[in-house]
Structures are given as structure tokens and as C-alpha cells.
Amino acid sequence: MADDLTRDQKEAERAAEEQAAVIAAALVLALLSLRPRMSVVMWWIPDTWADFADDVAKAIAPASKAHDRAARAVWLGYDPLDEATVAAEAAAREKAIRDIVDNTRKAVEKVVAWGQMNGVTGDDLSAILEKVAGINANQAGPLLDIWEKAMEGGAAAEKAAKLLVDAADKAVKDRAKTLTGDLLWDAVQAGRMAAGKQEQRATNAVVTKRWVTQRDELVCSTCGPLDGVTVHIADPFPGGFMMPKAHASCRCHTEITVSEEGMF
């Protein structure tokens, strides 16, 4: 498939790949930084989540490098300090941070509710919170199942705790990897869009974007019908998407095309 990609898209993929390891490692540390702050009486404190948001912001900052490099591959005249581009990138970054923080907090709330419903003591619940903080809401249920089964099976508390920590550590790493992939691909697609919009504003050209899937058996029912659809750079694709991704772990990308005025 790589041989079929344009030079611009190959450069975009390289830009994302070069930042992936850095961001994933930083996100793991940011997610784990919550654990010492977790207890039944402390988890809800606003400063805890404000500090966590700051840690996440620092972790994902290198995505801007992928954004700008992908943009320059589309148009050499791309200006990273363009006012509209800076505003759009800042809004996307804030949304990404907010989503990560909200989903992390929902996981903590889910664990607290589970503990209260099952009569878990405050000390035991605090210990569990400290071990699993950093996961997302979807990961909470399976991790709590591990704890319950271990305890129901007569495992010593130390063994149950070890099983829980090992599973939670893996969940955090898996989450960081998925988040990194989504964040970088968002940044790359946004960079390509930013370059296209800047070129349109700076020239008399008509700039369009085309949705491209991986064109294999894994393409989903949402993205499949979008493959090959071309629209003006400022217009949404069918379904209201301005650009990929259409869903988590979406593998689609955009191709930016420039033509003479009036040709589209």
C-alpha cells in the first residue's frame, strides 16, 4: 500500500511515525502520574484534574511537529503562525486534552461507584483507585472483574493486587498507544487541511480534498462509502466530517488537490 501513496502522504506518515514513540511514552507517564493522587477522599479535587490536564498537554505537544511537517508537504508556503491555523490547532489540542481528562475521570467515577455499591471499605477502595488510575472508562469493568474473580477464588490480597496492577499497567500502555495513533493522525490531517486552506487564501487556485480509505477488508461501513469522495476544502464530506478520522483508530486520510480557479 505504501507504494501507492503520494509523496505528500508518505511524508505525512513519516512525520507521525517520528513522534509516536515520544508521545506514547509521555502519555504513559502522564496517565500514571494520577496514581499517587488517588484516594476516596481526594480523587475529586479540581486541582488533581487541572494538574493532570497540564501533564497531558505537555505529553501531546510534539504532535504539532507532525502537524506542521504534514502541512509543508502539501504547500511549501505554509505558515505555522497563520492566525486561523493557530486558532484551529489550539482548539483541537484543547478538545483532545479535555476528552482524555474526561474519560480518565469517568473511569475513576466508575470504580468509586462500583466500590460503594459492593460495600468495599474506604481504605480498600483507595488502594484499588491508586492501582488503576489512568485507564479509560471502557477498561474499568474488565479490570474490576479481575479483582473480583481473584478475591472470590480465595487469592491473598497481595496476589489480587499484583494481578490488578499488571492488568492496569498493560491497559494504560494500550490506551497510550491508541491515543497516540489517533492524536497524530488527527494532527496530520489537520495540517494538510491547514495548508490547503492557506493556499486557497493566498492564491486564486481552487483547493479540494478527497477522502481515501485503505481499501481493504477492514474498512468500516462508515468510511467505505466515503472513499474517493471529493469536496471543496471548506466543505464537509457526507456525514458531516471535515476530515478523517471518522472514528477511533480510523486509517483514512485526505488528499489535497489544487486546480485553476473555476475548475471545481
N, C-alpha and C positions, 0 to 999 in steps of 0.2 A: 504493500500500500504506500510506503514512503516514496517509492519511485514515481508514484502518480501525483504527488503533491507539488505545488508550485514552489518556487524559491522563497516567496514570502511566507508560505505556510511552514516550510521546513525551518526557516529562521525563527518563526513564532514558537515552534515546538522546542527548538534548541534553547530559546530564551526561558521557557517554562522549566525544562529539564534541569538547567543550570541552577535554578533557585529552589528546586523541590527539596533537596536534602536539607538545606539550610532552614527552610521554613518548617518542614516536618519536625526537625529536632527542636526548634524553638517552641513550636506549639506543644510538644510533649512536655517540655519544662513548664510552660505557662499553665497547662492543664493540671500538672502535678503540684504546682505552687499553691493550689487550693487546699490540699490535704491537711497541712498543719493548721489551717484556719477553720476547720470544720468541727462543730460540736452542736448538740441540740440547742444550746442557748446562744450560740454565736453565728450560726450559718447565715442567718437572715440579715445581718448588719450591712447597711448600704456600702460602707467603706470597703468591705470584703469584696463586693462585686465591682466597685469602682476601680480598686487596685487590680483585680483580675482583668477588667477591660483594658487597662493600661498595659498589662503583660501581653495580652492578645494582640494589641495594636503594634507593639514592638516586634512580636513574632512574625506578623504578616507583612511588615513594612517592605521586605525585599521583593514582594510581588510587584511593586511599582517599577522595578527594573525590567521585569518581563513585559509589563505594560508598554513602557517606552520603547523597548527594543523591538517589540512586535509592531508598534506604530511606525517606527523608522523604516522597517522592512517594506511597509506599504507606500510610504511617501517620505522622501528624503527631507522635505521641507517641514516635517512635523516639529511643532514647538511644544515641549513639555510644560511650558509656563503659560500657554494659552489659557485665558481666563475660564472659558467654558469647559475646557478639558480638565483643568484643575478642580473645578467645582464638581464635575461629574465623577471624577476619580475619588474625591473626598466623600461624596455621598455614598458611593459603592463601598468604600472602605468602612464607613460608619455602619452601614447596614450589615456588612459581614461580621463586624465586631459584635454588634447588637444581637445578631442571630446566634453566634457562638455562645455568648454570655447567657442569653435567654434559655437556650436548650440545655446548657450546663446546669443552670439554676433549676429548671424543670426536673432534671434527674435527681437533684438533691431533695426537692419537694416530694418527689415520688417515693424516695427512700424514707423520708421522715413520716409520710402518711402511712407507708407500709409498717413502720415500726410502731406507730401509735395504734394502728388497727390490730396488730398482733401482740400488743402488750409488752413490747421489748423495753427493757429498763433504759433510763436516760443514759447511763454510762455505756451500756452495750450498744445503744443506737449511735452514740457519739463515736465509738470505736469503729463501727461499720461505716459511718459517714466519712471518717478520716481515711478509710481504706479505699473507698470507691469514688471519691470526689474527682471530677474531671471527665467522667463518662457523659454520654448524652442520654436523653430520656428513653430512647428505644433500647439502650443497652442495660438499663437499670433492672428490668424484670428478669432477664436471664441470670444476672449476677446475684440477685436476691434468691433465685431458685437454687443456685449453687450453695449458698449459705444454709438455706432451709434443709436441703437434702443431706448436707453434711451433718447438721445437728440432729436431724431425725434419724440418721444412720448411726448415731452414737459416737460420732467423731469428737475427739477432745477439742476444746475451744481453740487451742493453738493450731491444730491441724485445719480446722474450719477457716480460721483467719488466714492461714497460708494459702489455702485454695482460693479464697476470695481475693486476696492481694494479687496472686498470679493471674487470675482471670481479669481483674480490673486493670492491671498493668498492660495486658495484651489489648484490652478494649480501648484504653487510652491511645496506645500506639496505632491501632487500626483506625481510630477516629481521626487522629492527627494526619495519617496518610490520606484518608478520604477528603478531609477538609483541605489539605494542601493541593490535591489534584483539582478540586472544584474552584478554590480560590485563584489558582494560577491560570486555569482555563478561562475563568471569568475575566481576569486581568488581561490576558492575551486578546480575547475577543473584544474587550472594551478598548484596548489600544488600537486595534485595527479599525474599529468604528471611529475612534477619535481622529485618526489620521485621515480617514475618508471624509469626515465632516470638515476638518480643517482644509483639506484640498478643495473641497467644494466651495468653501467660503473664499478661498484665496484665488480661485481661477473661474473660468467660465465653463468648466467641464461639468458633465453630469456624472455623478458617482452613484453606483448601485452596489448592492450586496446580494450574495447568493448563498443560500443555506446548503451545506454539504454534509451528508452523513457518511459513516464508514462503509455503507453499502454491503453489509454482511448480515448473517442470520441473527445477530444480536441487536440490530436496530429496532427500536420500540415502535409501537403503534402511533405515538405522538410525533416522533421525528420522521418516520418513514415518508408520510405524505409531503413533508416539507423539503425533501431532497430535491435540489435543483431549482427551487423557487427563487426568483429574483425580484427584488423590490428596490425602490429608491432608498438611499442611505438613511433618510429621515423617517421612513415609513416602517410600520411593524410588519412582521411576517404574519401569515394566517395563524390565528390563535393568540395574537397579541404580543408575541415575542419580538423584542427589538434585536435580539441576537441569541445564539446559544449561550448558556445551556438552557434546555427546556426542562431539565430535572437534574437531580443529584447524579453525579458520575456520567453526565451526558458527554458523548465523544464527538459531537458535531462541531463544525467550525464554519466561519464565514469566509467567503472570497470577495474581495473588494475589486470592482472594475470601474475604470474611468473611460468615458466616451465623450465625444464632442457634444456641445450644447444642442439639445433638441432631439438627440438620437433615441432617448428612452421615453 
